[in-house]
Amino acid sequence: MGGLIWIITAVLTGCLSIYCWTDLRAVNPKWARLLLIAGAGAAAGIGLTSCIFFLTGPLLKIPAAAPVLELAILASAGYRSFRLRSQPPEPSPQARSHLSLLLIAGLVVIVGVGIAAFSTAWDLNPQGNWDAWAIWNLRARFLVSGSDLAARAWSPALGASTHAEYPLLLSSFVARCWYLSQSSSSAVPAATAFVFFLSLIAVVTGGVTVLRGPALGLLAGLALAATPSLLREVPAQYADVPLACYMAAALILVLIDRPLLAGIFAAFAAWTKDEGVLFLVVFLAAIAIVRRNALRTAVAGALPVLLLNAGFKLFLARGNSSLLSASLPGAVHRIFDPSRFATVLSAFGREFVHMSIGWYHPILPLIVLAVALGPDWNKHRREIFLCAAVFLGLLLGDFGVYLVTSNDLAWQLQTSLNRILLQLWPLLVLVVLLCLRTTVEFAAAPSPAAPRARKATKKKR
Amino acid sequence: MRYPLRVTAGLLIAALLCLWGAFQSYAFESEYQRQNPDPFQISAAFRRLDPVRGAVPDRAVMGYLTDLEPGSGMETAMFLTAQYVLAPRLLERNLEHAWVLGNFTRPADFAALGKSKSLRLERDFGAGVVLFRREK
């Protein structure tokens, strides 16, 4: 229970910090603003407190400084938020429709169904799946042990299967909660995964609402929350859901013109998993092409956490070989091997089909929306290009990694491709929804004269 | 606000599809979890290996001895499970350390087995968990 309280303080720190130190509080409509602040705040709070713990504990060997620093940030953000309460932002001009209320109810039901599914897994499989205890939570157990034993979290002696070179956002956060609660409860990694799930849904719903209106925003949340592979991966306690959350949040924040926050989230993605480094590179490259004036701010936002990650990779974990460095010998030969190309391509197609459950595939609601609303890629060409470039860049990058890997290709595809597609899925949902006409374009507000006209007709009769 | 029938129908069908997908996932995942509770026996590993945590200091780097085929799926799972439970003690798949964890799946004469590898049986905790000390 103690560990869960420390998750709440991290979430609260993030939410208040996002509220008072960024201009997300100026976003409309109000409920989308709340979702954005809550979703981005929770993920930012976890990232921030994870970095503070890693710096003060395993690196500087003064872990007791972590809660002091955190409380200082929380108190400062709380005080500033209290001062800001008397300055309400402009009221939202959007009307609330019955349809929106129906969709909100649907989203609540789906999240409730998700919680029911997770609770079965939390009861029967509280330690999560293989990577949870063999990589992420194992390394958290080293990090929480204090003194020089924490360095075992990145020791080459752990062996290749523990991937000691992987970045440490998730493990550090779990270790932080265990350290502060003086327990190693399995509820902490399980609850952390759940918070990232809620964060992802909140950020995408709020973000798409701001960009494309409430109906598409809520449907984005519905489509994501009902994704079978997402509901499967949350109780697994892997780092893929946190990574998907940071990537989607970074993309949405740059689309709503918050490049500094977007840079911070992209760097958090890189500090979560190695695929996040690819995301950071592709993301900054896409900004450099589409929104050059935002590039400097995004890089400035990414820099602190990026330096932490670079320091970890270059100085602490340098004794471990990464997937890419181990794959360099013979890489050219493997890239130009047509049979590997065909194997990887067919595996991508197969795994995409396997994202389904029974007759339901998460692409179905998006197809229905595309048919009902129709495309419109002229009005927001730059936004669509940015999203599509990031999505395709990641897709090609991941495809390339499978081509060059020196590991057994069948094993590599079988054990990771479903999670790669899960990381990319929220980005694809974003791309598709950005390409559609908004419901507002179809809306015909009921004329105030209409009821009067009907009454007049009745009187005449 | 009113939308054309096509748009309203599209939005509602998309939402209903999502609801259907969520319920399908719930049914499938719940059943899957019930059929595969703790597939790698992590909870059991905590019970089996807990006495070792009391007997070996946190700082120890331990060797590892097992009767499973090295590199097999079962061996890897048991090794990593033991590593997870015993952390921050570090396990290495060799017999070169002062402490060696024996993690066996079948009963055997562990003392004789250890002696053949210059290991002295320190304690047999039962359930295939044995602690060896390297003989000087």
HADDOCK unambig.tbl for C-alpha pairs under 7 A between the chains (distance, minus, plus):
assign (segid A and resid 97 and name CA) (segid B and resid 1 and name CA) 6.12 0.50 0.50
assign (segid A and resid 103 and name CA) (segid B and resid 15 and name CA) 6.94 0.50 0.50
assign (segid A and resid 110 and name CA) (segid B and resid 19 and name CA) 6.22 0.50 0.50
assign (segid A and resid 110 and name CA) (segid B and resid 22 and name CA) 6.03 0.50 0.50
assign (segid A and resid 113 and name CA) (segid B and resid 22 and name CA) 6.67 0.50 0.50
assign (segid A and resid 113 and name CA) (segid B and resid 23 and name CA) 6.75 0.50 0.50
assign (segid A and resid 113 and name CA) (segid B and resid 26 and name CA) 6.54 0.50 0.50
assign (segid A and resid 114 and name CA) (segid B and resid 26 and name CA) 6.76 0.50 0.50
assign (segid A and resid 117 and name CA) (segid B and resid 26 and name CA) 5.04 0.50 0.50
assign (segid A and resid 117 and name CA) (segid B and resid 29 and name CA) 6.40 0.50 0.50
assign (segid A and resid 117 and name CA) (segid B and resid 30 and name CA) 5.78 0.50 0.50
assign (segid A and resid 120 and name CA) (segid B and resid 30 and name CA) 5.96 0.50 0.50
assign (segid A and resid 120 and name CA) (segid B and resid 33 and name CA) 6.87 0.50 0.50
assign (segid A and resid 121 and name CA) (segid B and resid 33 and name CA) 5.79 0.50 0.50
assign (segid A and resid 124 and name CA) (segid B and resid 33 and name CA) 6.55 0.50 0.50
assign (segid A and resid 124 and name CA) (segid B and resid 34 and name CA) 6.97 0.50 0.50
assign (segid A and resid 124 and name CA) (segid B and resid 37 and name CA) 5.00 0.50 0.50
assign (segid A and resid 124 and name CA) (segid B and resid 38 and name CA) 6.29 0.50 0.50
assign (segid A and resid 125 and name CA) (segid B and resid 37 and name CA) 5.67 0.50 0.50
assign (segid A and resid 125 and name CA) (segid B and resid 38 and name CA) 4.77 0.50 0.50
assign (segid A and resid 133 and name CA) (segid B and resid 84 and name CA) 6.37 0.50 0.50
assign (segid A and resid 134 and name CA) (segid B and resid 80 and name CA) 5.89 0.50 0.50
assign (segid A and resid 134 and name CA) (segid B and resid 84 and name CA) 6.62 0.50 0.50
assign (segid A and resid 138 and name CA) (segid B and resid 84 and name CA) 5.25 0.50 0.50
assign (segid A and resid 141 and name CA) (segid B and resid 87 and name CA) 6.15 0.50 0.50
assign (segid A and resid 141 and name CA) (segid B and resid 88 and name CA) 6.40 0.50 0.50
assign (segid A and resid 142 and name CA) (segid B and resid 87 and name CA) 6.28 0.50 0.50
assign (segid A and resid 142 and name CA) (segid B and resid 88 and name CA) 5.04 0.50 0.50
assign (segid A and resid 145 and name CA) (segid B and resid 88 and name CA) 6.41 0.50 0.50
assign (segid A and resid 149 and name CA) (segid B and resid 59 and name CA) 6.96 0.50 0.50
assign (segid A and resid 149 and name CA) (segid B and resid 88 and name CA) 6.71 0.50 0.50
assign (segid A and resid 219 and name CA) (segid B and resid 15 and name CA) 6.62 0.50 0.50
assign (segid A and resid 222 and name CA) (segid B and resid 15 and name CA) 6.77 0.50 0.50
assign (segid A and resid 222 and name CA) (segid B and resid 18 and name CA) 6.05 0.50 0.50
assign (segid A and resid 223 and name CA) (segid B and resid 18 and name CA) 5.76 0.50 0.50
assign (segid A and resid 226 and name CA) (segid B and resid 18 and name CA) 5.39 0.50 0.50
assign (segid A and resid 226 and name CA) (segid B and resid 19 and name CA) 6.87 0.50 0.50
assign (segid A and resid 226 and name CA) (segid B and resid 21 and name CA) 5.65 0.50 0.50
assign (segid A and resid 226 and name CA) (segid B and resid 22 and name CA) 4.56 0.50 0.50
assign (segid A and resid 228 and name CA) (segid B and resid 25 and name CA) 5.41 0.50 0.50
assign (segid A and resid 232 and name CA) (segid B and resid 29 and name CA) 6.84 0.50 0.50
assign (segid A and resid 357 and name CA) (segid B and resid 24 and name CA) 6.75 0.50 0.50
assign (segid A and resid 357 and name CA) (segid B and resid 25 and name CA) 6.56 0.50 0.50
assign (segid A and resid 360 and name CA) (segid B and resid 21 and name CA) 5.56 0.50 0.50
assign (segid A and resid 365 and name CA) (segid B and resid 14 and name CA) 4.32 0.50 0.50
assign (segid A and resid 365 and name CA) (segid B and resid 17 and name CA) 6.10 0.50 0.50
assign (segid A and resid 365 and name CA) (segid B and resid 18 and name CA) 6.70 0.50 0.50
assign (segid A and resid 368 and name CA) (segid B and resid 10 and name CA) 5.98 0.50 0.50
assign (segid A and resid 368 and name CA) (segid B and resid 14 and name CA) 5.95 0.50 0.50
assign (segid A and resid 369 and name CA) (segid B and resid 10 and name CA) 5.81 0.50 0.50
assign (segid A and resid 369 and name CA) (segid B and resid 11 and name CA) 6.44 0.50 0.50
assign (segid A and resid 369 and name CA) (segid B and resid 14 and name CA) 6.50 0.50 0.50
assign (segid A and resid 372 and name CA) (segid B and resid 6 and name CA) 5.89 0.50 0.50
assign (segid A and resid 372 and name CA) (segid B and resid 7 and name CA) 5.19 0.50 0.50
assign (segid A and resid 372 and name CA) (segid B and resid 10 and name CA) 5.00 0.50 0.50
assign (segid A and resid 373 and name CA) (segid B and resid 7 and name CA) 6.16 0.50 0.50
assign (segid A and resid 442 and name CA) (segid B and resid 3 and name CA) 5.69 0.50 0.50
assign (segid A and resid 442 and name CA) (segid B and resid 4 and name CA) 6.78 0.50 0.50
assign (segid A and resid 443 and name CA) (segid B and resid 1 and name CA) 5.79 0.50 0.50
assign (segid A and resid 443 and name CA) (segid B and resid 2 and name CA) 5.37 0.50 0.50
assign (segid A and resid 443 and name CA) (segid B and resid 3 and name CA) 4.86 0.50 0.50
assign (segid A and resid 444 and name CA) (segid B and resid 1 and name CA) 5.89 0.50 0.50
assign (segid A and resid 444 and name CA) (segid B and resid 2 and name CA) 5.13 0.50 0.50
assign (segid A and resid 444 and name CA) (segid B and resid 3 and name CA) 6.24 0.50 0.50
assign (segid A and resid 445 and name CA) (segid B and resid 1 and name CA) 4.52 0.50 0.50
assign (segid A and resid 445 and name CA) (segid B and resid 2 and name CA) 5.87 0.50 0.50
assign (segid A and resid 446 and name CA) (segid B and resid 1 and name CA) 6.42 0.50 0.50
assign (segid A and resid 446 and name CA) (segid B and resid 2 and name CA) 6.85 0.50 0.50
